[in-house]
């Protein structure tokens, strides 16, 4: 961390410092919510969760080297100082906002209903050709994860790419207040968290709360293929920059060829130039992600060769369109999460592969009052793209309805796991896609160990 003392932390969050005042000017080396990650000089965040209360681990964290604790109630017989606050979560957000203020660097805020993480990774890959880049890791994109991400900024970082995820109104306003993006990126306005946001207009309203906290003179970069985002014409006097496959966008692409697991070739076009690239990914949507990264790279002064190198250096993260070859089958592991937009994009990717194309699809969560209709529509869409469909979960019965005779249905994951091997043939390409809570990673693990070689 850049120098940030216990005194600065306490002042930023308006907390009550308790302990030996000699500690006040000690610098904090890291901010940790997990007691197992505490190191010498850490600030430990005592947060009460559904199953574990961080307050119970304060003394253990002091023994491991933590220099101070942020807490909502005084620890018993503490060996080191603590900062007492009404809410640990609210306090760490205030402190993170103050810490962000120590950095005068490009900070790219990335949000959207689909593709936040892959776009964030593509942007970071491009910018790393010129800058020392800090980026969101894992799923640290919410009101607790973003402060932890910001505290990961080091003195040597020259740019940051921060992913921002939300599920309700007001969250983006609070998150972007900490991030203070110099460049705002929104990928897609899609059907997610509709139980809170209502409809696409609500999703647009919630996502664009980000604009309220953009820095003076900041840039706005939006997917111009998205009809909802196209309605954004002005942000604090700034005209958005649009990217996408449509020729009306400032950053677009031509000569797109999807070679499945050998990558996607295309030419990225802007300012009268056409940059040839090979994107090391399988989904056509990655072309749009590359266009977003190219736009940001160009805005921040990267050369054409740096943009090309950055796009071609992209690496897939986790269970997001990750291709696994078992010897007998090909598995598209895309089970990190799912909503109608991302499932359709995954099915489009599956359709590019040869052999029998199998889609293993599960429940999509948090879709609100239209959840049954949206699952039925996915079933019908899957019927067009896949040769065989396996639907799993209570809501997925509607996928079966939409897909008809091409589909077999299992009401539970356990029942699907028991029968899955008998339904897969040598030479198949199998897409695995569902909301994270469906635990479809168990399906991926089973497929990886298949003996159909």
PEHU-V612852 format. One record per helix or strand of 2 or more residues. SS is the DSSP state (alpha for helix, beta for strand). FROM is the first residue (numbers start at 1). LEN is the number of residues. If there is no record, write none. Layout:
ss=<SS/SS>
from=<FROM/FROM>
len=<LEN/LEN>
This chain:
ss=<alpha/beta/alpha/beta/alpha/beta/alpha/beta/beta/alpha/beta/alpha/beta/alpha/beta/alpha/beta/alpha/alpha/beta/alpha/beta/beta/alpha/beta/beta/alpha/alpha/beta/beta/alpha/beta/alpha/beta/alpha/beta/alpha/beta/alpha/alpha>
from=<6/16/21/30/35/42/54/68/82/88/106/116/133/145/159/171/183/194/200/219/229/241/251/260/264/273/285/304/322/330/340/357/368/388/397/407/413/429/436/441>
len=<8/3/3/3/3/4/10/4/3/13/6/12/3/7/5/9/4/4/14/5/3/3/8/3/7/7/15/9/4/4/11/6/18/5/10/4/11/5/3/8>
